[in-house]
Amino acid sequence: MKYAGTTTIAMAGALTLALTACSGGGTSTSGRPADGGTFTYALPADPGNLDPHATTLSVARQTDLFMYDSLVAVDASGKEVPSLASSFKSTPTTASYTLRKGVTCSDGTPLTAKDVADNINYAGDPKSGSTVAGLYVPVGAKAKADDASGTVTVTAPSADAFLARNVGTLPIVCRKGLTNRSILKRGGSGTGMFTLTEAVVDDHYTFTRRKDYAWGPGGSKADTEGLPDTVVLKVVSNETTAANLLLAGEVNAALIAGQDKERVAARLDFKREVHAPLGELWFNQRRGEPTAAPEVRRALTQALDLVQLRKVVTGGSGEAPTGLVSKGQGPCTADTVAGNLPGHDLAAAEAALDAAGWAKGSDGVRQKDGKKLALTFYYPSSRGAPMQNAAELLRSVWQKAGVKVTLRGAADSQFDQVISGQGSWDAMFLPLTVTLPTQAVPFVSGATPPGGNNFGSIDNAAYQAHVKAASALTGAKGCAEWAAAEKALFRQADIVPFADLATPVFGNGATFDLADGSLAPTTIRMVG
């Protein structure tokens, strides 16, 4: 789920994000493009497993973008552009792609239509255990290749309003990696502009530019003026440290979302902004969990002052969310959040818990049928003090309402395990970053881990019905149904979105663009 600097599940941007270019005062990117050199980017967490079909973390997606291309790319404006495919077209149930000629893999072998089809069939086969099944490729979709004509045709088992884009943005693994997927965990086998030459867990990942690359999005090539010879993704978990390294020129780019943002902005003249969810509350609805009951979820939500929670988690700079899809992305613009979440009323929340049979015991903790209302709550520690403070605020409010809360700060890689069905949790903060409503579907419906991505075990019949109706309509024609689907989720407190944030990625000694929620490798330009 597209997890810049946060856990994204859709991530692929498992998730894609809205982007805005901005500039300020300073001289950090003045000068002409300078060929060669090293571009260093501060990653907020180690990416973990690098297999692009086995992760939905945003930091892993960012890392993989240096090694892997897709059939279709999304540019900085959110527009779909040809990448490995020179052309593509689709209906809600079929999509076809014509491959560019002359594309080769990092090991020098040519990319074939069969390679592409095998990627799609792997991702769409539930038996493969791919975490991107249903995210990029509809579960059960089938791809056929014609190597002679260089075409790939995909048939989906059910309607997908954005089929060409969803399938088209799947990272394509080359034959060597398809044959031996174990090499993908800490290596790579793709057609990207860079190859991974060194990987040191929790420290850095070094990439070398391919000199033969000539098939990038928008026609980008490896001989473009200003491209670095080497890229280093440096793991810097502390944001203040990342800001200091950036200002000192020891890294060329870093995402700075917290208290260091203003001092960095005062000295550097280049940034790009990622608009994405930051505060989203999820509940574990697995059978037997207290939070499986909608009345409990709604009561716990009603106990919280979501406006105050938003101020805390964003440092006062956040915005009220308007839906699951990142602002400025996708064809639909309706506000699906306003009026569909319970308003803040602690007394009413306590009364609702009483009515649900959860009575306060002598120790102040609610009980029902001999079981205490004790919840384990996870939050991403990679977001620093604001996220921790928001979790502590939530705990204090819920404890006033008679809930025993145990907080667990977790690294992004640990969240990947939690949402894959490992570990015990009851509620969590976890931002789901998507740019199309279809990308959210596998995370809020369908199979649960390990057979699917529905880690919260959500089963909302109204949501599913509206999704079915929307999927049969192409693009914006289905917006009313997509809006109704999201409202159904919020009314049952299946997901509680409460904070969006525009997060800047600053540059020093280099410029770049963001696309689909991540820094686009082909847009990096070193400045002399």
C-alpha positions as CSV (number, residue, x, y, z in Angstrom):
1,M,0.0,0.0,0.0
2,K,2.8,3.8,-2.2
3,Y,3.9,4.1,0.6
4,A,7.3,8.9,-0.4
5,G,8.7,8.2,2.9
6,T,5.6,6.4,4.3
7,T,4.2,3.0,4.0
8,T,2.2,2.9,0.9
9,I,0.1,0.2,0.0
10,A,-0.9,0.4,-3.6
11,M,1.1,1.5,-3.1
12,A,2.6,1.1,-6.3
13,G,2.2,3.7,-5.9
14,A,1.2,0.3,-5.1
15,L,0.3,4.0,-5.4
16,T,0.7,7.2,-7.2
17,L,0.7,10.7,-5.8
18,A,-0.3,14.2,-7.0
19,L,2.6,16.4,-7.7
20,T,3.3,20.2,-7.7
21,A,6.5,22.0,-8.7
22,C,7.5,24.9,-6.5
23,S,10.5,27.2,-6.2
24,G,11.8,29.6,-3.6
25,G,14.9,31.7,-2.8
26,G,18.5,30.3,-2.9
27,T,21.1,29.0,-5.2
28,S,21.1,25.3,-4.7
29,T,20.3,24.4,-8.3
30,S,21.7,27.3,-10.3
31,G,24.1,26.6,-13.1
32,R,24.2,24.4,-16.2
33,P,23.5,20.6,-16.4
34,A,26.7,18.7,-15.5
35,D,27.2,15.3,-16.9
36,G,28.2,12.4,-14.7
37,G,28.9,12.5,-11.0
38,T,26.9,10.9,-8.2
39,F,23.3,11.7,-7.2
40,T,22.5,10.8,-3.6
41,Y,18.9,10.5,-2.4
42,A,18.0,10.1,1.3
43,L,15.6,7.2,1.9
44,P,13.6,7.4,5.2
45,A,13.7,3.6,5.6
46,D,15.3,0.5,4.2
47,P,13.3,-0.8,1.3
48,G,13.4,-4.5,2.4
49,N,12.5,-7.0,-0.3
50,L,13.2,-5.4,-3.7
51,D,11.2,-7.9,-5.8
52,P,8.7,-5.5,-7.5
53,H,6.0,-8.1,-7.4
54,A,6.4,-8.9,-3.7
55,T,6.2,-5.5,-2.0
56,T,3.8,-2.5,-1.8
57,L,6.1,-0.2,0.2
58,S,6.8,3.2,-1.2
59,V,10.5,3.1,-0.4
60,A,10.8,-0.2,-2.2
61,R,8.9,1.2,-5.2
62,Q,11.2,4.2,-5.3
63,T,14.3,1.9,-5.2
64,D,12.8,-0.4,-7.9
65,L,12.2,2.5,-10.3
66,F,15.9,2.8,-10.9
67,M,15.9,-0.9,-12.2
68,Y,12.6,-1.5,-13.7
69,D,10.4,0.1,-16.4
70,S,6.7,-0.5,-17.1
71,L,4.7,-0.6,-20.3
72,V,3.1,2.7,-19.4
73,A,4.4,5.6,-17.3
74,V,2.7,8.5,-15.6
75,D,4.4,11.8,-16.0
76,A,4.6,14.7,-13.6
77,S,1.2,16.0,-14.6
78,G,-0.4,12.7,-14.0
79,K,-0.8,11.9,-17.7
80,E,-0.2,8.4,-19.1
81,V,2.7,8.2,-21.5
82,P,4.3,5.3,-23.5
83,S,7.3,3.7,-21.9
84,L,8.2,0.1,-22.8
85,A,5.1,0.1,-25.0
86,S,5.1,2.5,-27.9
87,S,1.3,2.4,-28.0
88,F,-1.6,0.9,-26.1
89,K,-5.4,0.8,-26.0
90,S,-8.1,-0.8,-24.0
91,T,-11.8,-1.5,-23.2
92,P,-13.0,-2.3,-19.6
93,T,-12.1,-6.0,-20.2
94,T,-9.2,-6.0,-22.7
95,A,-5.9,-4.1,-23.1
96,S,-3.3,-4.4,-25.8
97,Y,0.3,-3.1,-25.9
98,T,2.8,-2.8,-28.7
99,L,6.4,-3.0,-27.5
100,R,9.1,-0.6,-28.4
101,K,11.9,-2.2,-30.6
102,G,15.4,-2.6,-29.3
103,V,14.7,-2.8,-25.5
104,T,17.3,-4.8,-23.7
105,C,17.6,-6.1,-20.1
106,S,20.4,-5.3,-17.7
107,D,22.1,-8.6,-18.7
108,G,22.1,-7.6,-22.3
109,T,19.3,-9.9,-23.4
110,P,16.4,-8.5,-25.5
111,L,13.0,-8.0,-23.8
112,T,10.3,-10.0,-25.5
113,A,6.5,-9.9,-25.6
114,K,6.5,-13.3,-23.9
115,D,8.6,-11.9,-21.0
116,V,6.0,-9.1,-20.6
117,A,3.1,-11.6,-20.8
118,D,4.7,-13.8,-18.2
119,N,5.0,-10.9,-15.8
120,I,1.4,-10.1,-16.1
121,N,0.3,-13.7,-15.8
122,Y,2.4,-14.1,-12.7
123,A,1.1,-10.9,-11.0
124,G,-2.5,-11.9,-11.8
125,D,-2.3,-15.5,-10.6
126,P,-3.4,-15.8,-7.0
127,K,-1.2,-18.9,-6.6
128,S,1.9,-16.9,-7.2
129,G,1.4,-15.0,-3.9
130,S,2.2,-11.7,-5.5
131,T,1.3,-8.7,-3.3
132,V,0.4,-6.7,-6.4
133,A,-2.3,-9.1,-7.5
134,G,-5.4,-7.0,-7.9
135,L,-3.4,-3.8,-7.6
136,Y,-1.8,-3.6,-11.1
137,V,-3.2,-6.7,-12.6
138,P,-6.8,-7.9,-12.0
139,V,-6.8,-11.3,-10.3
140,G,-7.4,-13.9,-12.9
141,A,-6.4,-11.7,-15.9
142,K,-4.6,-13.5,-18.7
143,A,-2.0,-12.1,-21.1
144,K,-1.0,-13.5,-24.5
145,A,2.1,-12.6,-26.4
146,D,2.9,-12.4,-30.1
147,D,6.7,-12.1,-30.3
148,A,6.6,-11.7,-34.1
149,S,4.6,-8.5,-33.9
150,G,5.8,-7.5,-30.4
151,T,2.3,-7.3,-29.0
152,V,0.8,-8.3,-25.7
153,T,-3.0,-8.7,-25.2
154,V,-4.6,-8.8,-21.8
155,T,-8.1,-10.1,-21.0
156,A,-9.6,-9.4,-17.6
157,P,-12.1,-11.7,-15.9
158,S,-14.3,-8.7,-15.0
159,A,-14.5,-5.0,-16.0
160,D,-11.8,-2.6,-14.9
161,A,-12.4,1.0,-15.8
162,F,-8.7,1.8,-15.8
163,L,-7.3,-1.5,-17.2
164,A,-4.7,-0.2,-19.6
165,R,-3.1,2.1,-17.0
166,N,-3.3,-0.4,-14.1
167,V,-1.7,-3.3,-16.1
168,G,0.6,-0.9,-17.9
169,T,2.2,0.4,-14.7
170,L,3.3,-3.1,-13.5
171,P,7.1,-3.2,-13.2
172,I,8.5,-5.6,-15.8
173,V,11.0,-8.2,-14.7
174,C,13.3,-9.7,-17.3
175,R,13.6,-13.4,-18.0
176,K,16.6,-13.9,-15.7
177,G,14.6,-12.7,-12.7
178,L,11.4,-14.6,-13.8
179,T,13.4,-17.8,-13.9
180,N,15.1,-17.2,-10.5
181,R,13.1,-14.8,-8.4
182,S,15.4,-15.1,-5.4
183,I,17.9,-12.8,-7.1
184,L,15.3,-10.0,-7.0
185,K,15.2,-9.7,-3.2
186,R,18.5,-7.9,-3.0
187,G,19.3,-7.4,-6.7
188,G,17.5,-6.7,-9.9
189,S,16.7,-7.9,-13.4
190,G,15.0,-5.2,-15.4
191,T,15.2,-2.8,-18.3
192,G,15.7,0.4,-16.3
193,M,18.2,3.1,-16.8
194,F,20.3,1.9,-13.8
195,T,21.6,-1.4,-12.5
196,L,22.1,-2.2,-8.8
197,T,25.8,-2.7,-8.1
198,E,25.9,-2.6,-4.3
199,A,23.3,-3.2,-1.6
200,V,24.1,-2.7,2.2
201,V,20.9,-3.2,4.3
202,D,20.0,-0.3,6.4
203,D,22.8,1.8,4.9
204,H,22.8,2.4,1.1
205,Y,22.0,1.1,-2.4
206,T,24.3,2.0,-5.2
207,F,23.3,2.1,-8.9
208,T,25.2,2.6,-12.1
209,R,23.8,4.2,-15.3
210,R,23.4,2.0,-18.3
211,K,25.0,3.6,-21.4
212,D,22.7,1.8,-23.9
213,Y,19.4,3.0,-22.4
214,A,17.2,4.6,-25.0
215,W,13.6,3.7,-24.3
216,G,12.6,5.8,-21.3
217,P,9.2,7.5,-20.7
218,G,8.8,10.4,-23.1
219,G,11.7,9.2,-25.2
220,S,14.4,9.8,-22.5
221,K,17.8,8.3,-23.1
222,A,21.0,7.6,-21.2
223,D,23.0,10.2,-23.1
224,T,20.7,13.1,-22.0
225,E,22.8,16.0,-20.7
226,G,23.0,16.2,-16.9
227,L,22.3,12.6,-16.0
228,P,24.4,11.1,-13.1
229,D,26.7,8.2,-13.7
230,T,25.9,6.8,-10.2
231,V,23.0,7.0,-7.9
232,V,23.2,6.3,-4.2
233,L,20.1,5.7,-2.1
234,K,21.2,6.4,1.4
235,V,19.1,5.1,4.3
236,V,18.6,8.0,6.7
237,S,15.9,7.2,9.2
238,N,16.1,10.5,11.1
239,E,14.6,13.4,9.2
240,T,16.7,16.1,11.0
241,T,19.8,14.2,10.0
242,A,18.6,14.0,6.4
243,A,18.0,17.8,6.4
244,N,21.5,18.4,7.7
245,L,23.0,16.2,5.1
246,L,21.0,17.9,2.4
247,L,22.0,21.4,3.5
248,A,25.6,20.3,3.7
249,G,25.5,19.0,0.1
250,E,26.2,15.4,1.2
251,V,22.9,14.3,-0.3
252,N,21.2,15.9,-3.4
253,A,17.6,15.2,-2.5
254,A,15.5,14.4,0.5
255,L,11.9,14.4,1.6
256,I,11.5,16.7,4.6
257,A,8.0,16.8,6.1
258,G,8.5,17.7,9.7
259,Q,9.9,20.6,11.8
260,D,13.0,21.0,9.6
261,K,11.0,21.9,6.5
262,E,11.1,25.7,7.0
263,R,14.8,25.9,7.6
264,V,15.5,23.8,4.5
265,A,13.1,25.9,2.4
266,A,14.8,29.1,3.5
267,R,18.2,27.9,2.1
268,L,17.3,25.8,-0.9
269,D,15.7,27.1,-4.1
270,F,14.3,23.8,-5.5
271,K,11.6,21.4,-4.4
272,R,8.8,19.2,-5.7
273,E,5.8,18.4,-3.6
274,V,4.0,15.1,-3.1
275,H,0.3,15.5,-2.1
276,A,-0.7,12.3,-0.3
277,P,-2.6,10.9,2.7
278,L,-0.8,11.0,5.9
279,G,-3.4,10.2,8.6
280,E,-5.6,7.2,8.0
281,L,-7.0,5.0,10.8
282,W,-7.6,1.3,10.0
283,F,-9.2,-1.4,12.2
284,N,-8.7,-5.1,12.2
285,Q,-12.1,-6.6,11.3
286,R,-11.0,-10.3,11.5
287,R,-13.7,-12.4,13.1
288,G,-13.4,-12.4,16.9
289,E,-11.8,-8.9,17.1
290,P,-13.7,-6.3,19.0
291,T,-13.3,-3.9,16.0
292,A,-15.0,-6.3,13.7
293,A,-18.3,-4.7,14.9
294,P,-19.2,-1.5,13.0
295,E,-20.7,0.0,16.1
296,V,-17.4,-0.3,18.0
297,R,-15.4,1.2,15.1
298,R,-17.8,4.1,14.8
299,A,-17.7,4.7,18.6
300,L,-13.9,4.7,18.6
301,T,-13.9,7.1,15.7
302,Q,-16.5,9.3,17.4
303,A,-14.4,9.5,20.5
304,L,-11.6,11.2,18.5
305,D,-11.3,14.8,17.6
306,L,-10.1,14.3,14.0
307,V,-9.4,17.9,13.4
308,Q,-7.0,18.0,16.4
309,L,-5.5,14.7,15.4
310,R,-4.8,16.2,12.0
311,K,-3.0,19.2,13.5
312,V,-0.8,16.9,15.6
313,V,0.2,14.5,12.9
314,T,0.9,17.2,10.3
315,G,2.4,19.8,12.6
316,G,-0.5,22.1,11.8
317,S,0.1,22.1,8.1
318,G,-2.3,19.4,7.0
319,E,-5.5,19.5,5.0
320,A,-8.8,17.7,5.4
321,P,-8.9,14.7,3.1
322,T,-11.7,14.4,0.5
323,G,-11.4,10.7,-0.4
324,L,-9.1,7.8,-0.8
325,V,-7.6,9.0,-4.1
326,S,-4.8,11.6,-3.8
327,K,-5.9,15.1,-4.6
328,G,-5.4,16.1,-8.1
329,Q,-5.1,12.6,-9.4
330,G,-7.7,10.4,-11.2
331,P,-10.8,11.6,-13.0
332,C,-13.1,11.9,-9.9
333,T,-13.4,15.0,-7.7
334,A,-16.3,14.4,-5.3
335,D,-15.7,14.9,-1.5
336,T,-16.6,11.5,-0.1
337,V,-15.3,12.1,3.4
338,A,-17.3,15.2,4.6
339,G,-20.5,14.2,6.4
340,N,-19.8,10.4,6.3
341,L,-17.7,10.0,9.4
342,P,-19.2,10.4,12.9
343,G,-18.6,13.8,14.5
344,H,-16.5,14.2,17.6
345,D,-18.6,13.4,20.8
346,L,-16.8,11.5,23.6
347,A,-20.0,11.1,25.7
348,A,-21.9,9.8,22.7
349,A,-19.0,7.4,21.9
350,E,-19.1,6.0,25.5
351,A,-22.8,5.6,25.3
352,A,-22.5,3.7,22.1
353,L,-19.9,1.3,23.6
354,D,-22.3,0.8,26.6
355,A,-25.1,0.0,24.1
356,A,-22.8,-2.5,22.3
357,G,-22.3,-4.4,25.6
358,W,-18.9,-3.1,26.5
359,A,-19.3,-2.0,30.2
360,K,-16.5,-0.4,32.3
361,G,-15.0,-2.6,34.9
362,S,-13.7,-1.6,38.3
363,D,-10.3,-0.8,36.7
364,G,-12.0,1.5,34.2
365,V,-11.4,-0.8,31.3
366,R,-14.4,-2.0,29.4
367,Q,-15.3,-5.7,29.2
368,K,-17.8,-7.9,27.3
369,D,-18.4,-11.6,27.9
370,G,-15.3,-11.7,30.1
371,K,-13.0,-10.1,27.5
372,K,-11.4,-6.7,28.0
373,L,-11.5,-4.1,25.3
374,A,-7.7,-4.1,24.9
375,L,-6.2,-3.0,21.6
376,T,-2.7,-3.1,20.1
377,F,-2.2,0.0,18.0
378,Y,0.6,0.3,15.4
379,Y,1.9,3.5,13.8
380,P,4.8,4.1,11.4
381,S,7.9,5.2,13.3
382,S,9.5,6.5,10.1
383,R,7.2,9.6,10.2
384,G,8.9,10.7,13.4
385,A,7.6,12.6,16.4
386,P,4.4,14.0,14.9
387,M,3.1,10.5,14.1
388,Q,4.1,9.2,17.6
389,N,2.4,12.2,19.2
390,A,-0.8,11.5,17.2
391,A,-0.7,7.9,18.4
392,E,-0.2,9.0,22.0
393,L,-3.1,11.4,21.6
394,L,-5.3,8.6,20.3
395,R,-4.3,6.4,23.2
396,S,-5.2,9.0,25.8
397,V,-8.6,9.6,24.3
398,W,-9.5,5.9,23.9
399,Q,-8.3,5.2,27.5
400,K,-10.7,7.9,28.7
401,A,-13.4,6.0,26.9
402,G,-12.4,2.8,28.7
403,V,-10.1,1.1,26.2
404,K,-6.7,-0.3,27.1
405,V,-4.3,0.7,24.3
406,T,-0.8,-0.7,23.7
407,L,1.2,1.4,21.2
408,R,3.7,-0.2,18.8
409,G,5.9,2.0,16.7
410,A,7.1,0.0,13.6
411,A,9.5,0.5,10.7
412,D,8.1,0.4,7.2
413,S,9.5,-3.1,6.6
414,Q,7.7,-4.3,9.7
415,F,4.4,-2.9,8.4
416,D,5.0,-4.9,5.2
417,Q,5.0,-8.0,7.5
418,V,1.9,-6.9,9.4
419,I,-0.2,-6.2,6.3
420,S,1.0,-9.6,4.9
421,G,-0.8,-11.3,7.8
422,Q,2.1,-11.7,10.2
423,G,1.7,-10.3,13.7
424,S,-1.2,-9.3,15.9
425,W,-2.8,-5.8,15.6
426,D,-6.2,-4.2,16.3
427,A,-5.9,-0.8,14.8
428,M,-3.2,1.3,13.1
429,F,-2.3,4.5,11.4
430,L,-1.3,3.6,7.8
431,P,-1.7,5.9,4.8
432,L,-3.0,4.2,1.6
433,T,-1.7,6.2,-1.3
434,V,-3.6,5.6,-4.6
435,T,-4.3,7.7,-7.7
436,L,-7.1,5.6,-9.1
437,P,-10.1,4.3,-7.1
438,T,-9.5,0.8,-8.5
439,Q,-6.1,0.6,-6.8
440,A,-7.8,0.7,-3.4
441,V,-10.1,-2.2,-4.1
442,P,-7.8,-5.1,-3.2
443,F,-7.0,-3.4,0.2
444,V,-10.6,-2.9,1.3
445,S,-12.3,-5.9,-0.2
446,G,-11.7,-9.5,-1.3
447,A,-9.2,-12.0,-0.1
448,T,-7.2,-11.5,3.1
449,P,-3.5,-12.3,3.6
450,P,-1.8,-14.5,2.5
451,G,-4.1,-15.0,-0.4
452,G,-4.9,-11.3,-0.9
453,N,-4.2,-7.7,0.2
454,N,-7.3,-7.1,2.4
455,F,-5.2,-6.9,5.6
456,G,-8.1,-5.4,7.6
457,S,-10.5,-8.2,6.6
458,I,-13.0,-5.5,5.4
459,D,-16.3,-7.0,4.1
460,N,-18.6,-4.1,3.1
461,A,-21.4,-5.3,0.8
462,A,-22.4,-1.8,-0.2
463,Y,-18.9,-0.9,-1.2
464,Q,-18.6,-4.1,-3.3
465,A,-21.9,-3.4,-5.1
466,H,-20.9,0.1,-6.1
467,V,-17.4,-1.0,-7.2
468,K,-19.0,-3.6,-9.5
469,A,-21.2,-1.0,-11.0
470,A,-18.4,1.5,-11.4
471,S,-16.0,-1.0,-13.0
472,A,-18.3,-1.5,-16.0
473,L,-18.0,2.2,-16.8
474,T,-14.9,3.7,-18.4
475,G,-13.0,6.4,-16.7
476,A,-15.0,9.4,-15.4
477,K,-18.3,7.8,-16.4
478,G,-18.1,5.8,-13.2
479,C,-17.3,8.6,-10.8
480,A,-20.7,8.7,-9.1
481,E,-20.5,5.0,-8.3
482,W,-16.9,5.3,-7.1
483,A,-18.0,8.1,-4.8
484,A,-20.8,6.0,-3.4
485,A,-18.4,3.1,-2.8
486,E,-16.0,5.3,-0.7
487,K,-18.9,6.8,1.3
488,A,-20.0,3.3,2.2
489,L,-16.6,2.6,3.6
490,F,-16.5,5.7,5.7
491,R,-20.0,5.3,7.1
492,Q,-19.0,2.0,8.5
493,A,-15.6,3.4,9.7
494,D,-13.8,0.7,7.7
495,I,-11.2,3.4,7.0
496,V,-11.0,6.8,8.7
497,P,-9.1,9.3,6.7
498,F,-8.3,12.5,8.7
499,A,-5.2,14.2,7.3
500,D,-3.6,14.9,3.9
501,L,-0.2,16.6,3.6
502,A,1.8,18.3,0.8
503,T,5.3,17.0,1.5
504,P,8.3,18.6,-0.2
505,V,11.2,16.8,-1.7
506,F,14.1,19.3,-1.8
507,G,17.0,19.3,-4.2
508,N,20.6,20.5,-3.7
509,G,23.0,20.4,-6.6
510,A,20.4,18.6,-8.8
511,T,16.9,18.9,-10.2
512,F,14.3,16.2,-10.8
513,D,10.6,15.6,-11.3
514,L,8.2,13.4,-9.3
515,A,5.9,11.1,-11.2
516,D,3.4,8.6,-9.9
517,G,4.4,9.5,-6.3
518,S,8.1,8.9,-6.6
519,L,11.3,10.6,-7.9
520,A,11.6,9.7,-11.6
521,P,15.1,8.5,-12.3
522,T,15.1,9.6,-15.9
523,T,14.4,13.2,-14.9
524,I,17.5,13.7,-12.6
525,R,19.8,16.5,-13.8
526,M,23.0,17.2,-12.0
527,V,23.8,20.9,-11.8
528,G,27.4,22.3,-12.0
